[in-house]
Amino acid sequence: MESPADLCFTEEGCHSSIVLEKQMFQSKVPESHVQLACDLHYCAFPLNGNELCIWNTTDDIDHQPLQLIGHHHSITALAFGSKVNPLLICSASCDYVIVWNLDECMKKVLQGLMPQGIVIGTLLGIVLYVRFSPDDQTVAVCAGNRIYMLNAKDEAILAELEGHQAPVTAAEFCTWEKNILVSVSEDRSFKVWDYCTGLVIYQSAVITAFPLLSLFIDEENKHIITGCADGQVWIFSLIHGHQYRCVVHINVKRETDKFYSKIRKSEQLDEMYNASKVYSPNDLRAEETVETTFPVLRIEHCDKFVNLSDEEQSFSSVNARCLWIGTSTGLFIINLANFEVEAVLHYRDYSDLSIQFAGSCALMKKAVSGKVFCLLTSMFENRIALLEIDVAALLRSQQGKLLVSGRAKGLSVVASCPLLPTSPLCVKKEKNKVVSEKEKKSTIKDKPLVFHSKIKSSGYTSMPQMTMFSPRTTTKQSSLASKGKRSCKQRHKDEYPLAHSPPTRFERHITVADKPTSIRCIQYSGDGELLACGLADKTLLAFSSSLKGTPTVYAGHDGAVNSVGWSHDKNWLVSSSEDRTLRIWSVSNAEPALCLGKEMFHKPIRSAQFYYIDTFILLSCGAEFLLLKYFLDISKDEIKRYKNKSFCKSIQRFSMASTVEITSLSAVNEFYSYIVLAAGSNRVLEVFDLNVGCSAAAIPDVHSRAVHQICQNKGSAFSTQQHDAYNLFLTTAVGDGIKLWDLRTLRCERRFEGHRSRCHPCGVAVSPCGQFIACGSEDKCAYIYEIHSSTYSHKLTGHSESVINVAFSPSSLQLTTATLDGKLQLFLP
């Protein structure tokens, strides 16, 4: 054995070793493709073919391992029992399957006797995998195309499971459901069995082009996680009613490249903010010149023992559960919240390690004093190595860079500093007055026609009654607004319920047009009384929140309506269209108060909204977004009725670098905020700080495709959230699910998969309480996620077409969905 002191690898800036080779064993025969086993304090591996070695990780390095002899052929699979007392271990070869009681074996060795195990299987064939049941009463033995269920106490075959078309490579017991076994095979599929009856409950289709080699059951999330020979990891749901759907597919190599790219870009930020130098593997300095594929040999739970600061601990992705992915080239830590790589340990980066390419891998489930043991066998040499990995040091050395770079920005949605005098937001604060016709009438005073101080007016200066015989066309509109004001006063008494289930009960549905028309955008007013809908047939509608009564029609656009937004005082609507115009509508009389035409914009306006509590208007056009100051006056001069008194002026233009078009724009209007989020067609999300008047940060490769919606957690006037919760926002793209981001760290905190969005851009929405996320889907359903879970909790069915937009009411438990064929559906608790 080599001295472990010589194998301690330490980099500059890392105060403790990340990986330490504790032991190295030399075998007489290759042990490259065997199932190794690790328990809390023990590691088991075959030596010289048929010898079973058990090493106690708490012993000194000079202590000899326990050797058990009972096989005549080479051992191919090992597994520890589920219970600690007594601790069992099963070894399998072509001749026997033997169960050993570890405590009894140690006692016999101390007495000078030969330890003996219980033979529970004979001549079953080449065994690739063994696993104990949760109660240690049954052993699943994968031999060839079959799975043998053996009694752990005597030689008896309880069941024989047949159905796979190729050798079974792994099998795991389901801990929360009785008699359920999951298996994967080289036939590239997985099966779910009732091993008592021997029946197949579910059989998957062919998942990938490469054999499935490893399997892990995530008990907390109720997921099946399997890895194949080309470095792909697939996660399937075992939740009742999910029909074993695929939650996510992870390409480990691609995610690793993204991880390296993030660290490279953060190195410049470290120099800018004088961050301390941390460990950086060789892969960060140079790209791979030869592309290699690596098999996923083992998947195991990663017990993170990271002593991060309180600020870092508040981030959900840091506290999320992780997985070890053991491959032939290294170890990877995958975050189960956002399915991204947290850290990478390549064997070749540590030149003093005995094994550079592994043939087999086993990892401890739990860390002991922050250390995890990893057992490896060499792919090309007859070596077995035991590594001790400091998980905290590994994560801190690599993940710490990203945390530092995010914190150095100091970004926050809620304004935390005074407005700078040089800020484009610092303009002469004049309230956007709206001069009504009644106010104008009251300002016209009688003027004397003679020199007397007081004289009764002849009435010539009063305005003529021009609308004496005109029909009253605004009766419904004014009543709709008045009803909204009355009910709004009542609703102010009640706050949005926080401890309540989301709205999932179907209430009613309506059709918005005579013929099928896509509903391109929907948004509730701030009081939750009105719902605005922008249609592809050029019209804008405003419904009552109950979807009853006749809607108010706002007509004037010559193209499909791209966006709609309410003002903070609920008196105005802003809409943008494909006809390159922007219109601000008066909610009371359904007439445009301001129209900005084609001469001002060279491309269609993708999004427009009120900003900074109705002080400005933000809109995106092409590769830039504009900050506009406006003044609205809906009064009419009887002589010059054609003249519009409302006007608007451009304050500043902001451009995104290296993009053709801004695909989504978002900012908060409910309170003062300097932050504007913009996503471009180059898949980059840029954060603009309008207090400074420039771009403050950029997140590259936000999705695999361009982001079509940014949805911020804005809350509402009826709910209260924590201050930091407003820094969370969602992004979604076609074919790439939903991602939750934190503005403080510029990191993806969680990823939501389960809905289908492969062709149409389906919208997302955050509930006012910040606990639920709703999204549309192409399978004619809407999905609701809890913000702390990547798997959907509710599936809302009954739609006639793809659900492309969703909206939560800001004042009550109410969800409205919009479909591709022009139907609105209302859901209540």
Salt bridges, closest charged atoms under 4 A:
GLU12 OE1 - LYS277 NZ 3.83
ASP59 OD2 - HIS63 ND1 3.53
ASP95 OD1 - HIS71 ND1 3.53
ASP95 OD2 - HIS73 ND1 3.53
GLU160 OE2 - ARG146 NH1 2.50
GLU162 OE1 - ARG146 NE 3.60
GLU172 OE1 - ARG131 NE 3.24
ASP187 OD2 - HIS164 ND1 3.11
ASP218 OD1 - ARG321 NH1 2.78
GLU220 OE1 - ARG321 NE 2.88
GLU255 OE2 - LYS258 NZ 3.77
ASP257 OD2 - LYS253 NZ 3.55
GLU267 OE2 - LYS401 NZ 3.26
ASP283 OD1 - HIS346 NE2 3.94
ASP283 OD2 - ARG348 NH2 2.78
GLU287 OE2 - ARG264 NH2 3.10
GLU288 OE2 - ARG348 NH2 2.63
GLU312 OE2 - ARG407 NH1 2.74
GLU340 OE1 - LYS262 NZ 3.04
GLU342 OE2 - ARG747 NH2 3.46
GLU381 OE1 - ARG383 NH1 3.88
GLU430 OE2 - LYS428 NZ 3.63
GLU507 OE1 - ARG505 NH1 2.87
GLU507 OE2 - ARG508 NH2 3.57
GLU529 OE2 - ARG491 NE 3.19
GLU578 OE2 - ARG606 NH1 2.35
ASP579 OD2 - HIS557 ND1 3.55
GLU624 OE2 - ARG653 NH1 2.47
GLU638 OE1 - ARG641 NH1 2.97
GLU661 OE2 - ARG606 NE 2.68
ASP701 OD1 - ARG683 NH1 3.01
ASP724 OD1 - HIS723 ND1 3.54
ASP724 OD2 - ARG744 NH1 3.21
ASP736 OD2 - HIS703 ND1 2.96
ASP736 OD1 - ARG751 NH2 3.20
ASP742 OD2 - ARG744 NH2 2.46
GLU753 OE2 - ARG751 NE 2.76
